[in-house]
Amino acid sequence: MNKRLLTVCPCVSSGLYIPFLLFFAILLPGCTATRYLPPGETFYNGAEIDFQMPQGAVRRRGTLETEMQEYIVPKPNDKILGARPWVWLYYVAGTPKKEKGLRSFLKKKIGQAPVLLKDATPDRTANLLTGYLNNEGYFESKVVPEIKKGKTQSTVIYHTELHRAYRLRTITYPKGRDSTYAVVLRTLREKSILRPNIRYDLERLKAEQERIEEEVENVGFFYFDDRYLIFEADSTVGEKKVDLTLRLEKDIPPRARKIYRLDKINVFPNYVLSTDTLPNTKSDTTMVNNYQYIDNKHAFRPRIITDVINLKKGELYSREARELSLSHLMGLGTFKFVNIKFTESPRTDSAMLDAQILMTPLKKKSLRAEIQATSKSNNFVGPGVAFTFTNRNFLRGAELFQLKLTSAYEVQISKQVSQPVNSLELGLESSLTIPRFISPIKIDYKSSRYLPKTVIKAAVNVQNRVLYYRLTSFNVAYGYNWRESSSKSHELYPVDIAFVQTKKTKDFEDMLTGNTVLSSSFVDQFIVGTRYSYTLNTQLSQEVAQKYERRKFREHNFYFNGNIDVAGNLLNTVQRTSGIKPGLEQDGRKVHTLFNSPYSQYVRGDVDFRYYWQWARHSKIATRAVAGVGYAYGNSRTMPYIKQFAIGGSNSIRAFPARSLGPGSYVLDLDKAFFIDQRGDIKLEANAEYRFDIIKSFKGAVFVDAGNIWLMRPDPETLENGEPNTAKRVGGEFQRKSFMNEIAVGTGIGFRMDFSFFVLRLDIAFPLRKAILYPEEKGETAAVVSEEQARQRWRWVFDDIDFTKPGWRSDNLIFNIAIGYPF
């Protein structure tokens, strides 16, 4: 359950719109700030770029205009409906007498200093833009400014004569004046980011120099620098072509021509950064795998540290090995500072480097207290308190141990619930994360870039819904997390055991009578299983892939997450082969038990695929497709409640309240609903969202969501006592021929405050296609419709949309407040 999301459905009164509009109609004209303009001066209203292409159309004109705008300074003041309210506030605040206070706050924090035409520098900016075009390969282009002056505001127009770009014809690399460089330089062409016929780009040439420097340093040239690489461009070869020649600087220092190997490697795990002091190397040195391990406190087992260092004595110096060593040591989570210093070895007969690996530990133990304001996707809100104890070196092996105690009081606030439900929750969770594989069998993990982790968890949680039930859950898990590459990660939990125990009140048991689906959710049971998850996220590899590219974003990105969850198979097989017979009767049949409680047997899988298309710096289309299916068999007739699928809410189909949609053609009567918590065995969902910038950190979105859930098996027609099942979800079963007609569709707009590290989101949505209850199904004497009738509920509701009607807004507009993007 997402504890940070809140979905509410307020009734928006049309009476609020008129005062709102009158406020802006009266206030904004007075906020133009033009009365404060100095005589003869005007506001700077920004710049326009006028392209003139004497040689015909030029590609990338839109990209060039966007990037040229970034070079143009200053930026004009922000405006709302033509007014400059922030400048007006700046002037109205006057000159504050104190650094703090209302006037100072208005002037410095909210107000904006006026940007006037005199602040612009058209001639200087035109020269800057001309230089930018030359660096991009448009050598013959030039920019001429023109000032378009108005009464109160002025615009600068930059007339740009844009010629077609020059392209590379040949790239010649140096052969090397001695054998030292010859072998290295021969391999550079194969990995070059330069190739014939691409546009000349100065930034790409610099990136190639950086790439070559890294390649050369990885084979031992410790003192080599990209300053020794010089590109010479000949643009006189004709046909808008350029011949590039890369040559080596003539006066390269002798040591930059040497290949260095590593000699002594000293490891200091208790380096004091503040005093820059090192322990005594004579009395506290231990030789570990050719490392001199110097530790006067003996806080770590030496091999834990040395095993993650990629620098090896006797091997060639490598920048990659240095960076990986730093990454691994910081990845242990026990150090706040890691640095590696290299010095030439005192030996005079060879090129050798000594390395000192300096590490400053974090505090081993810490205690953190948090006061929380909790909001969940099922409309439970309330305060909470959490205490977390952390030990960052639990067993002297950089293990991270955490013990977390949480408590919360919540109340359900929703117009769909006639009587608010109070909830008290208390949880205790312990986890031990070990930065290596701990396994009874040997695991061959070949990656030298990433550290695997072993995770052991144990938790207990008590949830008390006052006057209804108390649910106690226990969980123990043992598994592994490891990364295959920067974009690919794996998670495997071979042991994942949960036990759920419920104590119900008499009144609550009476409410569950006749509702076999809901009552099955509150049965004591074990879940003994194994789960695996695979994630591919090209956004994480973007930094690596774009390392030598000028663009700050990649146009196409993908995300894929696949999960498989299997429970009860091994345990059931052992019991059957051992001759243990079922001993507990449940749902009219005998089932196997574990410690006198039934256990679940099922298989469950789901996939989540996302595609992001960003064609401009401030515009993106994000799409998502989700599919999941679960099947209970053997010892179980239904999937465990916590393993079933739900749909709707702020991270799903936002036009429907959380868990209120489906399954299939079944429609929950919200006026009579006790719990709004519909779940199913099959889920299909698709989302598309256009994201754009409005101003600075304030962003917008337009979205469309579609999907539904279904049952693998229909609810029983009758109860165990032979009476009709009045809670049967008619139309909820998945039908291969008709499921596409049971897809709900919603749309809406969204607003986000995106501060990079924190995103606050508001989405306003309404349905376009939904299933509608028949009139005879409402009221105390509701009729039960047939399967065929149920599947004919679905309607496109375009004609019903009317934002001017309070009744329509109350029944259809859904306001979703959440933290983070939905996908």
N, C-alpha and C positions, 0 to 999 in steps of 0.2 A: 504494500500500500504506500502510495506516495504521500509523504507527510508534509510536503511543502505546497500543495496545490489546493485551490479552493474554487469551486464552481457554484455560482449563485445565479438566481433568475429574478432580478428585481423588476418591478413594474415601473416603466419610465413614463412619467406623466407629460403630456404635450404642453401642459401649463408652464413647464420650466423653460421651454424653448423661447417664448416671447421675451421674458426679462433678459435672457442670455443674449439674444440678438440686439435688444435695445441697449444693453450695456456696451457692447462693442460699437454700435452705431453712434453712441454719444461720446464714448471715451476716445476711440482711436483717432478721429479727426483732430482732437486736441493734443495728440501725442506725436505729431509730425516733427516737432523740434525745429521746424524751419525758422521760427521767430528768433532763435538763438544764433543763427548763422552770422558770421562776421560780414561786414559790407563787402560786396564784390566776390564773395566766396560761394561755392556750391558743394553739396555733398558729392562724394565719389560714388557713382552708381555701378561700378564694376567695368569689365572689359568685354568686348566682342572681338572675335577673330574672323576676318573676311578673307577667304581663300580665293586666289586667282591662279589658275593653272594653264599657263600658255602652251604647255606640251600635251594637254589633254588630261583626262581623269587620272588621279593619283590614288593608289590604294592606301588604306590606313588613315584616311583623312579624319574619321571620327576619333580614332585613338590619338592622333596627333593633337587634335583640338583639346581633348580632355587633358592630356599631359602638358600641353602649353599653358592651359589655365592654371595649373599648379605652380608654374614658374612666375605667374603674374601676381605681384604684391603691390599694395596691401589688398586685403579682402574687404569688400564693402560691408557696412553695418547690416545686421539682420533687420528684415522688415516683415510686418504683418499687415496685409491688405493695403500696402503702399505706405504705411506709417512706420516710424522708427521709435517705438515706445521705449526701447532700452536706452537710446540716446537722450530721449526726453527725460527719463529718470536720472540720467547722468547730470544733465543740466539742472534739473529741479533740486537735486541733492545739494547743489552748491559746493562750497568748500568746507568740509567737516572740520570742526575745531578739535575733535578727538579722533584717535586712531580707531576706536571702537564706538559702537552706537548705531542708531538707525540710519543716520545720514551716511556714515562711512560704509555701512553694509549695502545701502542702495547704490552708492556711487561705485564701489569697488567690486562688489560681488554680483550685483544684478545689472547695473548700468553698463553702457558701452561708450567709450570715448568716441567722439565723432570722427569719421574718416572723410576728409575733405579732398577736393581735387588737387590741392597743393601737396598732399601727401603722396600722390602718385608720381612716378618717374617714368614717363612714357619712353623717352629716348634710351635711357638705361635698360628698361625692360625690353625694348625692341632689339637692342644688341644682344641681350641675354637669350631671347627667343631665336635669333639668327644663329647664335652659337649652338643652341640646342638642336636646331635642324641640321646643322653641319655635323654634329656628333652622331646624329641618326642616319647620316648618309645622304641627306638632301643638300649637296654641296653648293649648288647654284642658287639656292633659295635666299630670299631676303625679306625683312619685315620693316614696314614703315608705319609709324603711329599717326593717328588723327584724333583730335579732341572734339567731341560733339557736345557742346556746352548748352545747357538748358537754364531755366530761370532759377531753379533750386537744386538741381542735380545734373551731373555731367557724366558722360560715358567716354571711354577711350576705345577707339576702334583700331585694331592692329591689322593693317592690310598686308597679307602674306602672299608673296609671289612664290608659289610652291612648284618646284621642279621634281621630276622623277628621281628616285633614289639610285645611287651607285651600288653596284653589286660586286661581290668578290669573284675574281676570275681564277686566280691561283693563290695557294698558300705554300710558302717555302719555309721549311724549318732548318735550323742550323745542323750541320753534320758533326760539329764538335771538333775542337782543335787537338784533342788528345783522347786516348782510349777511355779515360775516366768518364767523360760525358757521352761518348759515342753510343755506347750500349743503351743508356737511358734515353737519349734524345730520339733514337730510332723508334722507340715505342710510343712517343708522344702523339704522333699523327693518328694512331688508331683510336685514341680516346678523345680526340679534339672536339671541341664544341663549335669549331669553325669548319665550314665546308664550302665548296664552290657554289656560286649563284645565290647565296643568301645576301641580304642587305648589309651593307657596311654599318657597323654599330660600335662606337667607341667603348661603350660599357661592356660589350661582349668581348672586345679585345682585352680589356682589363681583367675580365673574368677568366679568360684563357691564360693570362699570365699567372693569376692566383692558382688555377688548376695545375699548371706546370710546376709551380713552386711546391705545391703539396705532393705531387707525384715524385719530384726529385728528393724532397725531404724523406719520403717513405722508403727510400733506398739508401739512406745514410748520410745525405748531404745536409748536415745539421745547420751550417752557417749560410746555406744558399738563400737568396732573397729574390723576389720577383722584380726588384729594381734592376737586376742584371739582365733582364729580358727586354729587348727593344723591338717594337714593330715599326717597320718602314712601309708606308703606303704609296704606291705609284698610281695616281688617278689620270695619267696622261696616255694610257694605253688605248683610249677610245671606246666608243659604244657604251659609255657610262659604266665602265668596268674598273676594278681596282686590283692590282697585284700586291699581295702582302708578302713581306719577307721578315721573318723573325730572326734576329741575330743576338748574339751574346755581347754584353758590355766588354770593352777591351780590357779595362783595368779591374778585373774581378780579383778580390783578395785571395791569396793562396789557400787559406783555410777553407774558403767556400768551394774549392775544388777537391777537398778531401772527403772520403767516405769514412764516417766514424762508427765505431762499435761501442757497446756499453761495457764498462768495466765494473767498478764497485757500485752497488745499489744499496743505499742506506734507507731504512724505513723507520720513521719516527711517528708512532701512533699517538703520542701525547705532546705534540708540539704546542707551545704556548704562544699564540699569535700576538697577544698584547705586549709581551716582553721580548719576543723574537729570540727565545732561548731554546737550546737543545739539551737533552739529557747527556750525561757523561757516557761517551761511547765505549769506554774501557770496561766499566763495571757492570753495564747493563746490556751488553751485546750478546745476541744469540744468532747463530748461523742457521737459517731456514731456507732450504732450496736455493742456495747461493745468494740469498739476501742477508744483509746484516740488519737484523731486527733489534732496534734499540728502544727498550721500554722500561722505565724505572718504576712504573706503577703496576705492571702486569695485569692490566685490565682486560686484555684480549688474548685469546689463544692465537699464537703467531700465524699458524697456517690459515686461519680464517681470513687474515689480511693478505698474506702473500699469494694465496691461491687466486685472488681476483686481479692481480697486477699483471698486465700484458707485457711489460718491459722485462726482458730476460738478459742475464749476464752473458756476454760473448756474442750476442746477436747484433745485427745492424740497427742503428738508431732509426726509429720510425715515428713520424708524427701521429699516424693513426694509432699505434700502440700507446703512445703517450695520452692521447685523448680518450681512448677506451679505458685506460687505467684510472684516469680522473673520473670518468663516468661511473665505473664500477665501484670505486671507493665512496663516492657520494651516494651511489645507489644503495649502499648498505644501510643508510638511514641513521648512522650513529655519529657522523662527523658534520660539523658546520663549516669547515674550511679544509680544502685539500689543495696542495700546490706541489709541483715538481720542479726542482732547480737542477740545471745541468752545468757542470764545469769540466774543463779539460783535465784529463788525468795527469798527474805529475810525471808519468812516464814520458820520455822524450823520443823513444824509438818507434812509436806507433800513434795513430789517431784514435784515441780512446776518450770516452766520456764517463765521468762519475755522476750518478744521479742521487739526489736527496729527495725522498718523498715525505712531505710534511703534512701531518693531519692533526687538526684540532677537534677533539670530541665535543659533542653536545652534552648537556647535562644528562646523566644516566636516568634519573627518575624525575617525573613531573606529575602534577595533579592539576586537572583543569575542571572548572565548574562553569556550567552554562545555564542561563535562563532562556527558555525558548517560548515563542508564540507559534503554536502548531496549527496548521491547517491541512486537512486531508481531502482527497478527491471525492470522498463520500459525505462531504459537508460537516465533518466533525472538526470543531475548532476549540482551542483552549490553551492554557499555559502549561509549561513543562519545565522540568529541571533535570540536568544530566551532569554526572560526575565521571571523569575519565582518569584512570591511573595508567601511566605509561612507563615501561622500563625498556630502554633502547639497547640494552646489552644483557639480556636476561640470564643467559648461561655462558657468558664470556665468548659468545660466537656471533655477535652482532644480531642476535634475535630480538625481534620487536614484540614485546608482550603488552597487551592492553586489557584492562578490566573496566567495563563501562556499566554504570548504573543509571537507569533512566526512569522517570516517573512523569505522569501527565494526567491532568483532568480535562475531559473534553465533553462538549455538549453538541448534539446534532442540530444544526440550524438549517431548515429547508421547508419550503412551502408544501412539499410533497408529504411531509411527515406531520400528522395531526398532533402528536404529543412528543416533545423533545426527549431524546434518549441521552441519559448521562452515562459517562464511561470513565472508569479509573483504570490506569494501566501502569504496570511496574515491570521492568525488564532488567536482567543481569546477563551480560555477554562478556566472555573472555575469548581472546584470540592470541595465537602465537604464530608469527610470521618469520620463517627461517630463510635466509637468502641463499638457498641451495636445495638440491633434491635430497630428501630423506625418504628412502624407499627400501623395502626388503629385497628388491631386485635391482640390479645395476641398470641405470638409465644412461644411454649414450647421448649426451647433449653436446653437440659440436659447435654451437654458436659461441664465438669469442666476444661478441658485441653486447650481449644481454645476460643478466643474471636471472636464473630461475628462482622460484620461491615455493616453499612448502608452507601450507596454511593449515592450522589446526584450530577449530572453533568449537565452543560449547556455550549454549545459551538457554535461558529459561525466561518465559514471558507470561505474565498473568494479566488478563484483560477481564475486567468486571463491568458488565453492563448492568447497572443498578436495576433491580426488580426483575431481571430477565435471566441472565446466566453469567457464569464465570468460566472463562476458557483459559486453560493452562497448557502451554506448549513447551516441549523440550526439544532441543536440536543439538546434534553432534555431527561435525563434518571434518573430513580429512582430504586434502587435495593439493593440487599443484597449479601454479600460474607460470607460464613462460612465454617468451616472445620469440617468434621465428625471424622477424625482421621489424623494421620500424613501423610497418603497416599491418603486420599479421601477428595475432596473439592467440593463445590457447588457454583454456581453463578446464581442468579435469578433476572431478571429485569422485574417486572410486568408492568412497564411503560417505553417505549422506543420510543420516537417520533422524527422523522426527517422530515425536509422539504427541498427540493432541488429546487432551482430556477436558470434558465439559461437564459442569455441574449446573443443571437447569432448575429454575424455580417452578413451582406448581402452575402458576399462571402462564408461564412461558410454554410449558409442555402442553397446556390446553390450547394455546395458540397454534402450536405445531401440528395438532391433530388434523388429519386430512391433507396435510401438505407434505407428501413424501419427499419431495425434492429438497425443501428447506430442512426438514428433520434429518435427512441423511448428512447434512452439513455439520451436524452437532453430535456425531457418533464418535466415541473414543476409538482411536485407531493409530497404528504404526505406519510410517512410510519409510521403508528401507530400500534405498536405491543408489543409483550411480548417474551422474550427469556430466555432460561435456558441452563446452561452448567454444566456437571458433569465430573470431572477429577479423575482418579485413576493413581497414580504414585508410584510404589513400590520402586523406587530409593530414594524417600524422606523418606521412612520408613526403609531404609537400616541401618541407624545409630542406630535405635531402635532395629531392628531385630538382628543386628550384635554386640550388646552392649557387650556381653560376649564371642564373638568369636575371634579367633586369626586372621582369614583371613581378609585382608583389603578390600576385594571386595566380592560381592555376584555373584554367577555364572549366575543366571537367574533373569532378571528384566523385568517388563511390564509397559506399559503406555497406558492409554485409555482416550480419550476425546470424549464426545458425546454432540452435540448441537441440540436444537430444537428452531425454530424461527417461530412465527405465527403472522401475521399482518392483520389488517382490519376486522377481524371477528366480534368483539364486536361492533365496530362502524357501520358496515354494518347491523348487526342485529337490533341495536337500530333504525337506520334510517328506515328500512323496517317495523318494528313493529309500528313505529310512523306515518307511512303513508307518509313518505318523498319519493318522486319519483326522479329517476335520472334526472339530469338537464343539463348535459354537454355531447356533442357528441364527441366521440373519437374512432378512428379506425372504423368508420361506425356504432357505437352503442352508446346508452345512458349509462352514468355512474354516480354514486353518487359522490358528492364532499364534501370537507371540506374547508370552507372559500373560495369557488369558485375555488378550485383546486382539481383535482382527487386524490384519495388515493389508495394505493396498497392493494391487498388482496391475500395472498399466504400462503403456509406452506413450510418450508424448514428445512431439517435435514442433519447432516453429522456426521461421526464418523472417528476417527483417532486412529489406534491401532499400537503399536510398541512393539517389542520384542528384548531384548538385551541379547546376550549370550557371557559371558566373561569367557573363560576357562583358561586364563592365565593372569598374571598381566599386560602384555603389548599387549594383543591381544583381539579383540572383534569383534563380528558380530552384526550389528544393522540392523533391518528390520522394515519396515513400510507398512501398508495397509490403504488407505484412500478411503472412499466412501461417496458420497453426492448426494442428490436429492432435487429439488425445484419444486413446482407446483403452478402456478398462476391460479386463478379461480374467479368467481363472478365479482367483480368490475375491475379485471385486466385480460388481455390476455397474458401478458408476465411478467416475473419476473423483479423486479427493477434491473437496471444495476449494482448497488453496491452489490446486493445479488446474482448475478450469479457467476458461477464457472469459473475459468481460470486454465490453466496448462502450465507447462514449466518454465524455469528459474532456478536460483541458489538454490532454496529450493524445487524444484519439479523435473521434468524430465530435467536434466541438459544438455542433448544433443540437446535441442531445445530452441530458445530464448523465453523469457517470453511472455506468452499470444499469441504465434504464432501457437500453435498446435490445430487442430480440428476446429469446432466440427465434430465428426465422420470422414467421408471420405473427407470432404471438405478441400481443400488446398488453402491457401492464396497465391496469386501471389505477392511475396515480391517486385518485380520490379515495380508494379503498386499500391502497398498498400499505402493508405493515413494514416490510423491508424493501427498499429499492436496490436490489442486488441480483440482477439477472446474469446467469452464467451459462456457458455452453462448452461443447467438446470440439467445435470447429470454429475457426475465425478467419475472416478475409477482410482486409482493410486496405484502402489506397488514399493517399493524400497528395495534394499539390499546393504549393504556396509560392507566390511571387513576393520577394522581399526587396525593399528599397529604402534608401535613406531619405529622411525628411529634413532634419537639420541637426548636425553634429551627432550626439549620441541618441537622438530621438529618431526612431525608425518605424516604418509601417509595413503592412503586409496585406495581401488579398489571398484568400485560400478557398479550396474546395476539398471536402472530405467525403468518403463513401465507404460503406462496409456493413457487416452484420456478423452475428454468431449463430450457430446452429447446434442441435443435439445430434449425437451419433445414434442414439436409440430414443424412441418416443417415450414420454412419461407413461406409466401404467394406467390402464383404463379404470382399474378398481384397486381398492386398498386391500390389505391383508385380511380385513374382516369382511370382505365381500362388498362393501359399500362403494358407490361410484367415487372416483377421484375428482373432486370438484376443483382441485388446484392443478389439474392437467394443463400443460402449456400446449394448447392446440395449435398446430402449424409450426411447431418448433423443430421438427426433425428435418435433417438435410435431405433434399431431393435433387438429384443430379440434373434433372430436366428443368427444374423451376427455380433453382437457387438464385439465378441472375435477376429474376424478377423481385427478389426480396432484399435488394440492396438499398439501404438508406443513404440519402445524399444531403449534405448541408454545405453552406457557404458562409462567408462573413469577411470582416476586416479586422486587422490587429494593429496594436501599437506597442512598441517596445522601448524601454530605456536600457540601452546596451552600453554598459561601462566596461566591457571586455571580461573583467573578472566577475561581473554580476549582471544578470539580465532580469528585469522585471517586465512581465508581459500581461497585456489585457487583450483578449480576443472577444469580439462581439459576433455571434453566429446565429443563424436561423435555418430551419430545414427547407429543402427544396423537394424532397421525396420522402414520404413516411407512410407507415401503416396506421390506419385510423380505426378506432373502435366503432362497431355498429351500435346504433341507439339502443337496441334490445339487450346489449351486453352491460349496460350501465344500471346503477341502482341496486337495491337490496335483492330484487328478484331477477338477477341477470340471467339471461339464457346462455347456453353453451352452443357455439356455432360449430359447423363441421369443418374438417380439414380443407375441403375445397373452398368453403366460404372464407376461411381464415386467409388463404393464399390470395384472395382477391381484395384484400384490404388496401394494397399499396396504391398510392396516388401521387402524381406530381402536383404540387400545391402552388405553382406560380401564380395562378389567378387569385389565390387567397392573400397574397402578400400585400399588406397595407400598413405602412409605418405610421400613418396618421391615426389609426385606431388603437386606443389603449388596450382593448381586449386582445387584439392580435399580438401586440407587443408583449403583453403579460404572458400569453400562452406560448409564444414562439421565440422571443429573443432570449438568448443565453449569454450571460456575461461570465467569462472564464478568466480568473486571475491566477497567475502562476509565476514561478521562478524558472528561468531558462527557456530555451527554444523547445518547441514540441518535438522536433526531430532535426 
